[in-house]
């Protein structure tokens, strides 16, 4: 079992996710690759004091990048999209 503080890496802030926040009360986080949905739900409810209704997770493969003739690969990571109970919200730093 993972430690609750190490499960959530960072919130994801994109235009698409901002639209989902307004329309469906959904938020996205980068999470530990080994974390399952139950652990993610407990960590979010503990940290932000909200009620989680649904979680969708996906494994994102890292992109292959080049710099001149050198080629490398970004790390693989896991994304979690979380839907909250109506009336709950999470205050994240929004870009203006």
MARMIRO-787746 format. One record per residue (C-alpha): chain; residue number from 0; residue in one letter; x, y, z. Coordinates in Angstrom, 1 decimal. Layout:
! residues N
{mol: A&seq: NUM&type: A&east: X&north: Y&up: Z}
...
//
This chain:
! residues 96
{mol: A&seq: 0&type: X&east: 0.0&north: 0.0&up: 0.0}
{mol: A&seq: 1&type: X&east: 1.3&north: 3.4&up: -1.0}
{mol: A&seq: 2&type: X&east: 1.5&north: 6.3&up: 1.5}
{mol: A&seq: 3&type: X&east: -1.4&north: 8.7&up: 1.0}
{mol: A&seq: 4&type: X&east: 0.8&north: 11.7&up: 0.5}
{mol: A&seq: 5&type: X&east: 2.8&north: 10.1&up: -2.3}
{mol: A&seq: 6&type: X&east: -0.2&north: 9.1&up: -4.4}
{mol: A&seq: 7&type: X&east: -1.1&north: 12.5&up: -5.7}
{mol: A&seq: 8&type: X&east: 1.7&north: 14.0&up: -7.7}
{mol: A&seq: 9&type: X&east: 0.2&north: 17.2&up: -9.0}
{mol: A&seq: 10&type: X&east: -3.1&north: 18.6&up: -10.4}
{mol: A&seq: 11&type: X&east: -3.4&north: 18.9&up: -14.2}
{mol: A&seq: 12&type: X&east: -4.5&north: 22.3&up: -15.4}
{mol: A&seq: 13&type: X&east: -5.4&north: 22.5&up: -19.1}
{mol: A&seq: 14&type: X&east: -8.2&north: 24.2&up: -21.1}
{mol: A&seq: 15&type: X&east: -10.0&north: 20.9&up: -21.6}
{mol: A&seq: 16&type: X&east: -9.9&north: 20.1&up: -17.9}
{mol: A&seq: 17&type: X&east: -11.1&north: 23.6&up: -17.0}
{mol: A&seq: 18&type: X&east: -14.1&north: 23.0&up: -19.3}
{mol: A&seq: 19&type: X&east: -14.8&north: 19.7&up: -17.5}
{mol: A&seq: 20&type: X&east: -14.6&north: 21.4&up: -14.1}
{mol: A&seq: 21&type: X&east: -17.4&north: 23.8&up: -15.1}
{mol: A&seq: 22&type: X&east: -19.6&north: 21.3&up: -17.0}
{mol: A&seq: 23&type: X&east: -19.2&north: 18.0&up: -15.0}
{mol: A&seq: 24&type: X&east: -17.4&north: 18.9&up: -11.7}
{mol: A&seq: 25&type: X&east: -14.4&north: 16.8&up: -12.8}
{mol: A&seq: 26&type: X&east: -10.8&north: 17.4&up: -11.9}
{mol: A&seq: 27&type: X&east: -7.6&north: 15.7&up: -13.2}
{mol: A&seq: 28&type: X&east: -4.5&north: 14.7&up: -11.3}
{mol: A&seq: 29&type: X&east: -1.2&north: 13.1&up: -12.1}
{mol: A&seq: 30&type: X&east: -1.0&north: 10.1&up: -9.7}
{mol: A&seq: 31&type: X&east: 1.5&north: 7.4&up: -8.8}
{mol: A&seq: 32&type: X&east: 1.6&north: 4.6&up: -11.4}
{mol: A&seq: 33&type: X&east: 1.1&north: 1.9&up: -8.8}
{mol: A&seq: 34&type: X&east: -2.0&north: 3.5&up: -7.2}
{mol: A&seq: 35&type: X&east: -5.4&north: 2.0&up: -7.7}
{mol: A&seq: 36&type: X&east: -8.8&north: 3.8&up: -7.8}
{mol: A&seq: 37&type: X&east: -9.6&north: 3.1&up: -4.1}
{mol: A&seq: 38&type: X&east: -6.2&north: 4.6&up: -2.9}
{mol: A&seq: 39&type: X&east: -6.7&north: 7.6&up: -5.2}
{mol: A&seq: 40&type: X&east: -10.2&north: 8.2&up: -3.9}
{mol: A&seq: 41&type: X&east: -9.1&north: 8.1&up: -0.3}
{mol: A&seq: 42&type: X&east: -6.1&north: 10.4&up: -0.9}
{mol: A&seq: 43&type: X&east: -8.3&north: 13.0&up: -2.6}
{mol: A&seq: 44&type: X&east: -11.0&north: 12.9&up: 0.0}
{mol: A&seq: 45&type: X&east: -8.5&north: 13.2&up: 2.8}
{mol: A&seq: 46&type: X&east: -6.5&north: 16.0&up: 1.2}
{mol: A&seq: 47&type: X&east: -9.3&north: 18.2&up: -0.1}
{mol: A&seq: 48&type: X&east: -12.2&north: 17.2&up: 2.2}
{mol: A&seq: 49&type: X&east: -14.6&north: 16.4&up: -0.7}
{mol: A&seq: 50&type: X&east: -16.8&north: 13.4&up: -1.7}
{mol: A&seq: 51&type: X&east: -15.6&north: 11.5&up: -4.8}
{mol: A&seq: 52&type: X&east: -18.4&north: 10.0&up: -7.0}
{mol: A&seq: 53&type: X&east: -16.4&north: 8.5&up: -9.9}
{mol: A&seq: 54&type: X&east: -12.8&north: 8.0&up: -10.9}
{mol: A&seq: 55&type: X&east: -11.4&north: 7.2&up: -14.4}
{mol: A&seq: 56&type: X&east: -7.7&north: 6.3&up: -14.7}
{mol: A&seq: 57&type: X&east: -5.4&north: 6.0&up: -17.7}
{mol: A&seq: 58&type: X&east: -1.8&north: 5.1&up: -18.2}
{mol: A&seq: 59&type: X&east: -0.1&north: 7.7&up: -20.4}
{mol: A&seq: 60&type: X&east: 2.9&north: 6.6&up: -22.4}
{mol: A&seq: 61&type: X&east: 5.8&north: 9.1&up: -22.5}
{mol: A&seq: 62&type: X&east: 6.6&north: 10.8&up: -25.8}
{mol: A&seq: 63&type: X&east: 9.8&north: 10.2&up: -27.7}
{mol: A&seq: 64&type: X&east: 11.7&north: 13.5&up: -28.1}
{mol: A&seq: 65&type: X&east: 14.7&north: 14.5&up: -30.1}
{mol: A&seq: 66&type: X&east: 17.4&north: 17.1&up: -29.5}
{mol: A&seq: 67&type: X&east: 19.5&north: 17.2&up: -32.6}
{mol: A&seq: 68&type: X&east: 20.7&north: 13.7&up: -33.3}
{mol: A&seq: 69&type: X&east: 20.0&north: 12.5&up: -29.8}
{mol: A&seq: 70&type: X&east: 16.8&north: 10.8&up: -29.0}
{mol: A&seq: 71&type: X&east: 15.2&north: 10.2&up: -25.6}
{mol: A&seq: 72&type: X&east: 11.9&north: 9.3&up: -24.0}
{mol: A&seq: 73&type: X&east: 9.8&north: 11.0&up: -21.4}
{mol: A&seq: 74&type: X&east: 8.7&north: 8.9&up: -18.5}
{mol: A&seq: 75&type: X&east: 5.3&north: 7.1&up: -18.5}
{mol: A&seq: 76&type: X&east: 2.8&north: 8.4&up: -16.1}
{mol: A&seq: 77&type: X&east: -0.8&north: 7.8&up: -14.8}
{mol: A&seq: 78&type: X&east: -3.7&north: 10.3&up: -15.0}
{mol: A&seq: 79&type: X&east: -6.8&north: 10.2&up: -12.9}
{mol: A&seq: 80&type: X&east: -10.0&north: 12.1&up: -13.7}
{mol: A&seq: 81&type: X&east: -12.2&north: 12.5&up: -10.6}
{mol: A&seq: 82&type: X&east: -15.9&north: 13.5&up: -10.5}
{mol: A&seq: 83&type: X&east: -17.0&north: 15.1&up: -7.3}
{mol: A&seq: 84&type: X&east: -20.4&north: 15.3&up: -5.6}
{mol: A&seq: 85&type: X&east: -22.5&north: 18.3&up: -6.7}
{mol: A&seq: 86&type: X&east: -21.7&north: 21.3&up: -4.6}
{mol: A&seq: 87&type: X&east: -18.1&north: 20.1&up: -3.8}
{mol: A&seq: 88&type: X&east: -15.1&north: 21.8&up: -5.4}
{mol: A&seq: 89&type: X&east: -11.4&north: 21.9&up: -5.2}
{mol: A&seq: 90&type: X&east: -9.5&north: 25.2&up: -5.2}
{mol: A&seq: 91&type: X&east: -6.5&north: 24.9&up: -7.5}
{mol: A&seq: 92&type: X&east: -4.2&north: 27.6&up: -8.8}
{mol: A&seq: 93&type: X&east: -5.7&north: 28.7&up: -12.0}
{mol: A&seq: 94&type: X&east: -3.7&north: 30.4&up: -14.7}
{mol: A&seq: 95&type: X&east: -5.0&north: 33.7&up: -16.0}
//
